[in-house]
């Protein structure tokens, strides 16, 4: 099971896609039961229909939370579809990394160090305005709001 939290510093779109697919598989059980009910003859299979309907109600109740999570992920993936080019899924491209707005300044500093713009061994007494730098970097990013959090991506 793919694990993520919308309060994490960063989200990987592959984790969201993996969880979406897991939920899609789980929720297909409901469709299977509905298909079974439709295939039964209402005049001859009364007992089977009653049992299948009971199974359907039980499965729907069991998967209620999963249905809500599935719908939320579906909405997120739909909004991100075509916005980025790092991960291809179902014929569309998605940004791999979503950066929580609370973490964006730290992310920017790490990015600049990784790219060699800031030496990793910068003396402690040199102060850089990373807040301002992060604000400057944000022009290259788009946002998505998920629950009570804002995430940046490109």
N, C-alpha and C positions, 0 to 999 in steps of 0.2 A: 504494500500500500504506500502510495506516494504521500509524503508528509510536507506540509507547508503551513505557514501562518501569515495572515495579512498584517501582522505586526512585525514580521521579520525585517531586517535591514535590507535584504535583497531577496527577490523571488526569481526562480528560474522557470521560464515558460514551459520547459519540458516536464517539470514536476506538475504543473497545472494541467497540461495535456494528458499526462499519464493518469492523474486522478480522474479527469473527465472520462477517459476511456474505461477506467475501472468501474465508475458509476454507471456508465452507459451499459456495460455488460450486466451489472447487478440489476439495473432497472429493466433490462430486456425480459427478465422473468415475468414481469407484470404483463408485457405484451404477449408472451407465450401463453399465459393463463387466459388472457382475453381471446386469443386466437382459438384456444381449446374450447372455450365456451361457445364461440361462434360456429365452430365445426360440429357441435352436438345438435341433434334433432330435438327441438323442444317438446315434441309429442311423445318421444320414446325414451329420452335420456334425462328424465326429470331429476332423478337422484344424483346423476353425475354432474348436472348443471348446478344443482344446489351445493354440492361439495366443491365444485370449481369456483363458484361465487364466494363461498366461505374462504377458500384458499386465497382468492384474489383480494378480498378485504383484509385478511391477515397480512398478506405480503405488502399491500399498500400502506398499512399502518406501520409495519416493520421498516419500510424504506422511506418513510415520510421525511426524515432529516436528510437522507441521501438525495431525495428528489429536490429539496431546496438547495443543497450544495451543488447539485448537477445544473440546476437552472442558473445559479449565480456564476458558475464557471462558464457555462454556455454564453452568457451575456458578456463576460470579460473577454473570452476568446473571440467573440463576434466583434467587439469593439477594437481589439488589437489586430484583427485580421488585415493583412496588407500593409501594416505599419511597421516596417522593419524588414530586414533581409537575412537574419541569422538562422532561423529555424523554419523549415518547410514542413507543413502538416496539412493533409487533405487538399493539396493543390494551392495553398496560400502560404505567404511568408509572415513570420511573426518575430518580434524582437525577443531575444533570449533572456535578457536581463531587465528586471524591473527594480528600480532603486527607490527605497522609501525616502520621502522628502526629509525625514528626520536624520537620515544617514548621508544625505547627498554631499555635504561638505567633506566628511571623512572619505567618502567615495572619490570625490574630486582630488583630494590630496594623494590618495593611493594611486589613482590613475596617472597623475602628474609624475609621481615617483617612478611608476612602472615604465612610463614613456621616456624617462630620463630628463624631464624638465626641471625636476627638483632632485638634488642629490639626496640619497637615503641617509647619508651621514652629515647632514646640514647641522652646523653647530647650534646648540640650544639657545644661544643668545640672539640668533637671527630670527626675527618675527615676520611671518608672512601673513597677509590678510586673506586667509582661506575662505572666509565668508564671502568677501567681495569676488574672489576668484570663482567660487562656486556659482555665484549669481551670474557671472559672465559666461560660464560654461553652460548654464541652463538654456541659453538661446538655441542650442543644438538639440534640445530634448523636448519631448512631448509628454503630457501628463495624462494619467488615468486615475480616477478616484475609485477606490475599492473599500467598501465599508466606510470606516472613518479615517482612512489613510489615503495619501496622495503618493503615487509612484511616478518616477521619471523613467523614460525609455527613449531609445532612438534606433 
